[in-house]
């Protein structure tokens, strides 16, 4: 058994943090030691992630983690689909693009004119999203950067490579790319060919719990951590880690991992690849211990976050708690928008876009900030409810309770509206489900806890608080 704390590096599309976890047979405690913003940077050639700054923040977080106790291991999770390219020496070929960059517009249609989406879905089980890695690569075809590339790493894998010098592709995040064969669990030669890249661009796959290796000497020196500290593969797609942290008892549950995005679905033992599933745009992504995260992506709190940023840019920042209280006082039955309208994907003036979407559908546009916030939250709750019902219907899995985890669990109004829309109890929390799942996989690999996912979730139930919302209508 390994002594010491386990450190979760958790990168979100809006912010990142480094969290220390203390784990034992009846103990599961988290301490955030470092938090930092994550904002893409608009350059002449498009929208990019500032990956070097993120790495510097990670190193600073590891340095802070060393002050919380002896560090046993580190795990990195983040969002999916976006990637970095390395040359033959392992050097980075430019800052990675953000999935919100517009260069993939129309690419999916062109790719599927050559290889129908029905065949891609049958191979990969991944829903049609215009920014999936397969389309990003197709958009990059013929560029000098891609021509010079010898290795592609998803962003959590890139950070793991910089920390240890060991390159690989963690399986849960690889499953978001639409390049992985959902049946064999290996890269799909057909999907790679459709994207226009060779098999040698993709590294070998890793599973959650496998070691990447110890920290590089330079990293150890910069962070003050011992060189013996191991980096462990976790569910490096943040939703895969979040689902580990769902405090479910049994399998009759749906989950909503709610932050910038809302990931809504059920956990299965096998993928669902029917035509009906494909038409409903459900995805089959990898989970820890070989589970399948059968879910639909919904735009999530991005609509609210970007609205708050728009008001702040205009010099009129909003008090969110007061705004939510005022929104809760609004009557039911107001206007609704489709959160997945492509118009909402890029950064920009979100309030104006929401108002325009209401007008396009013949509904009154929200005239005040509370009305607009209520429109966004009502629309998210309705979309969540549709996804829960569709997941249950398409998979045959009975759903008796909905677990809403992540930052959205703090939003009591959203949780209550979701319970009302679903007609099911919603258990809100833990907010830190992703970091909990990250730390638990590390702790299990180190021998501090044992058992299957159900045992890990029992520890979450035993140690973490949740809030119950019952349907009121």
Buried (B, 14 or more C-beta within 10 A) or exposed (E): EBEBBBBBBBBBBBBBBBBBBBBEEEBBBBBBBBEBEBBBEEEEEBBBBBBEBBBEBBBBBBBBBBEBEEBBBBBBBBBBBBBBBBEEEEEBBBBBBBBBBEBBEEBBEEBBEEBEBEEBBBBBBBBBBBBBBBBBBBBBEEBEEBEBBBBBBBBBBBBBBBBBBBBBBBBBBBBBBBBBBBBEBBBBEBBBEBBBBEEEBBBEBBBBBBBBBBBBEEBBEBBEBEEEBBBBBBBBBBBBBBBBBBBBEEBEBBBBBBBBBBBBBBBBEEBBBEEEBBEBBBBBBBBBBEBBBBBBBBBBBBBBBBBBBBBEEEEEEBEEEEBBEBBBEBEEEBBBBBBBBEBBBBBEBBBEBBBBBBEEEEBEBBEEBBBBBBBBBBBBBBBBBBBBBBBBEBBEBEBEBBBBBBBBBBBBBBBBBBBBBBEBBBBBBBBBBBBBBBBBBBBBBBEBBEEEBEEBBBBBBEBBEBEEBEBEE
